[in-house]
């Protein structure tokens, strides 16, 4: 099953090669954008990071936060608020 990434965060207009959606550059996903925003917020207090906290662990946690944000976004859209 494909994970819901929230679709494109920043799409680009067609470059003249076509006019269908498939012809557009998709840009980064909303999941990637949310993960980057979570990382940005985390980095404000980076010096308080526990010892042994690796970049792989950090990246995994930021994507977990982003996935939770996508899930909440979808829940709100399906319940109208």
Secondary structure as UniProt FT lines:
FT   HELIX           21..23
FT   HELIX           30..43
FT   TURN            44..45
FT   HELIX           46..48
FT   TURN            51..52
FT   HELIX           55..79
//
